[in-house]
Amino acid sequence: MAKARILNLIDLIRFKKDFIWGKDYFSRVEDNKIASSILYSHYLDSKKVLEIHKFDHQEEELLQEFIAYFTKKKYQYIIAKMCEINEFAEIEMLRSHGFLRLTREYTFDYRDFKTASLNQVQVTCEQASKKDVKSLVDLCKHAQPLEFRDYLFHSPKFFKRRLDDTYLFFGAKSRDHLLGCAYKKDPENNSFEFIVPPNQSESFFSFLIVFIDMFIHFEKNESFSFVVNENINEELIAKLGETFDLVASRQVLIHKTLAKDKVKVLEKLSNKIQIPVPNGQVTNRSKTVDRR
């Protein structure tokens, strides 16, 4: 039995595995055949975080080897996003190997709705440019649970590759503070993820209204789906469920591969990270990871 390893390009051709852009295979090869595989990638183009996309929940040994291999490579976290309906066995297996539920992601289908006209919304929507990359990265840090702001956020490289499909939300009277953003998750599908810090949850429908005006009318698209994270506000998620069709609910699970001095990290971040709010005050409020 051969040791599990990362497949290279020659392996993909030899074993007739699909070449999936931006993703790799960690596989066990037996008798010159692939016995089982884990499909993974670098999470949000991070050099220290991996995301598992697909694995066989019956291959427990391979998952253990995967975690051990990348722990030795000094990766900080492993992320997995699993559908709560048809990937329940995978969720249970990940939990049994030390994965914790970080949050949930909800995907909704857009359909016409009426909440307010554009002249009643005090928010503007603009397409991102290179000068906005730093603000985008800072925004993503503020939208993450405090414990994971060291590595678990969108990197500058991530946004530099997606500027044409990234939209920014600002207050109508000032462009000084970025309030939220939306970016296209998949170039081939009209699916957008909205990144909104918890303190801007009440503004979400305003973001959606100005985004729809730009995307539907300016881009000449008739429909799209959007993804939100439950960290923003549980009441908002419930309201969205009453207004739009819920397409999918996925648990976001996280595994810390390396031990760290959390106290020093938390003290350092709590002193430096401040989130701007409309009245000029600042807050460090954050949601903690579910330890259940």
N, C-alpha and C positions, 0 to 999 in steps of 0.2 A: 504494500500500500504506500503510495507516494504521499509526501507531506503536502498539506494544503498551501497554496501559494496564489499570488496575483497573476492572472493571465496576461501575457503580452500580446502584441498584434499577431505574431506568428501562431500563438496558441488559438486565437480567435478564428483564424483561417483553418487551422488544423482540426479543431474540434467543432467547426461550423457554428460558432456562437455569434449572435448578433452584435454588430458594432454599434453601440449607443453613445452618441456624442456626450462627452463630459462625464461618463460613468465607466466604472471598471468592475471586473469580476474577481472575487476571491473564491477559489475553487479547490476541491479535493479531486485528484485524478487517480483512478484505480483501473488497472488493466488497460491502460492507454485510452481511457474514456473518462469523461467528467462525471463523477458520482453525484456531486451536489455543488451548488454555487450560492454566493451572496452577491447581489448587485448593490454597489455603493458608489458614492462620490464625495468630493470635498463639499461640505455644507456651506452654501453662500460664498463659495470661492475662498473659504478660510483654509489656512495652512495647518490649523490645529484642531479642526473639528470635522468629523465624518458623518455622513448620513447613509443609513441603510435603507434601500428602496424596496428590495424584495429578497426573501429567503424562505427556505422550506422549514416550517416549524417542527417537522419531525427530525431534522438534522441538528440535534442539540449540540453534538460534539463540534460540528463545524462552527457554530456560533461562538462556542468557548474559544476555539482556536483563533477566530477572527478578533475577538476582544483581546486575547493575550498578545497576538501579533502586533496590533496597533498600539497597545499599551507600551510595548518595548520600543516602538517608534516614537514614543513621547507625544502622542496625540492627547489632547486635553479632554474632549468629550466625544461621545457617539450619540447621534440623534436618530430616531426612527418615528415616522408618521404613519400610523396604521388606522385603517377604517374600522370604526367600532361595530359595524354590522357584519362584514364578511371576513374580517381578519382578527376575530376574537382570540383564536388559538395562538396567533403570533404575539398578540399583546400579552397574554398570560405567560408565554415562554420568555419574552423579554423581561417581564417583571420578576420572574423567577431567577433571572441572572443579573439582578441589580439595577435594572432600568426603573426610573421613577417617572410618574406623570408630571410633565412640566406645565402643559396647558392643553387646550383643544383648539383645532382650527375648524371653522365652519365655512362652507361654500354655498353661496346663494345665487340663484338665477335672477337676472334683472327682468323686471316687467314694469310697465308704465305705472307710475304712482303720483299722487299729488299731495305734497306737504307744504310747499311754499313756492312762490315765484322767485325768479332770479333777483329781482329788485328788492326782495325781502331778506336775502342772504348776504351776510357781511363777510364773505370769503371769496377769494379769487383762485383760479386754477391756471397753472402755467406748465409748459413742458420744461423738463430739466436741462441744464447745460453743465459744462465742465466746472464752472465756478460754484455750482451747488453741491458738488460731491461731498465736501467736508460736512456741510450742514445735514446732508442725508445720513451720513454715518453717525453723526451725533444724535440725530433723531432716533435712529434704530437702537442706539444704546439706551436712550431714555425709555423706549418702548419695551425693553427686556426686563425680566426680573433682576433685581440688583445683584443677586449672587452670581449671575452669569454674564455680566457686562464686560468681563475681561476678554472673552473670545467669542461669545455667542451673539454676534451681530453681523449685519451685512458689511462686507469689506469695501474699500474704495474701488478695487478692481471690479467687484460685482456691479456697481452702478455705472462705472465708466463704459462697460460693455452694453448698457441698457438705457442710455440717456434718451434715445429716440422714443422709448416706450415707458418713460417714467414721468409722472405728473406730480406737481407740487401744489400744496395748499397753503395760502397765506391769508392773514387778515386783510380786509379790503382797504384799510387805511395805511398799512405798513408792510414792508417786505423784510423787516428786520429779523423776524422769528419765523422759522418754518414750523407750521402747525401739524402737518401730516403729509403723507405721500401715497401714491399708488403706482405699481409697476406691473407690467405684463409678465406673468409667470412663464408662459409658454408662447414662443414666437408664432406658432401655428394655430393657436387658439385664443379667442378673446376672453381670457381669464386673467383677472387682475387681483393682486394682493394689496390690501390697504394697511399701511403701517400708521398707527395712531397711538400716541402716548395716552395713558389712562386719564390724565388731566384734560384731554381734548375730546373725551368720549361724547360729551353733549353736542359737540360740533359735527359729529360724523355724518348726519343726514345733510348738513350743509355741504360737506365735502362731496357727498354723493351727488347732490343736485348740480353743482358746478362741473363736476367730472362728466356727468351725463350730457350736459349742454355741450361740452367740448368734444367728448368722444363720439356721441351719437350724431351730432350735427356737423361738427368740423371734420371728423374722421369718416363720416358717412357709414358708420356701422349701426346695425339695427338692434343687436343684442350682445350681451356679454354676461359672464358670471364674475362674482367677486368673493374674495376670501378675507375673513377677519379672524382675529385671535381673541379668545375669551378673556385675555388679560386686560383688554380695554375696559370692559364693563359688562357684567352678567345681565343687567337690566336691558342694556342696549341689544345684546344678543337675542333676548326674548322678544323685543320690539321688532327686530329685523325678521324673526321667524313668523311674526304676525303679518308682515308686509310682503315678504318675498318667499319663493319656493326654496326650501332647504334641500340642496343637492347631496351634500356629504358632510359627515362629522368625523374628524380624525383626531385620535389621541396623539399628542406629541410627547414622546418618551425620551428621556435623557439618561446617559450613563457616564459617570465621571471616571475616566480611566486612570488618572493620576491623583494622588493625595496632595492636598494643598493646605496652607495655613489660611483658612477662611477668615479668621478674625482680622489678620493684617490686611487682607484684600478688602473686606467690608469697611474697615476703618478708613482705609485710603480712599475708597470710592465715595463714601458718605461725606468726606470732607471736600471732594472736588466736583462731584456731579450734582448740578442743580438744574431743575427743569423750569423753564420760563412759563408763566401762566399769564392770561390776559391782563390782570390787574397789576402786573409788575412784581408780584411775589414769586417765590421759588419753592419748590418742593422736592423731596427725595422719596416720595411715596412709591412703594413697589409691592408687587405680589410675590409671595414666596412659593417655592416648589412644593407640590403635594407629596408628602412622605408616605402616604398610604400604599 
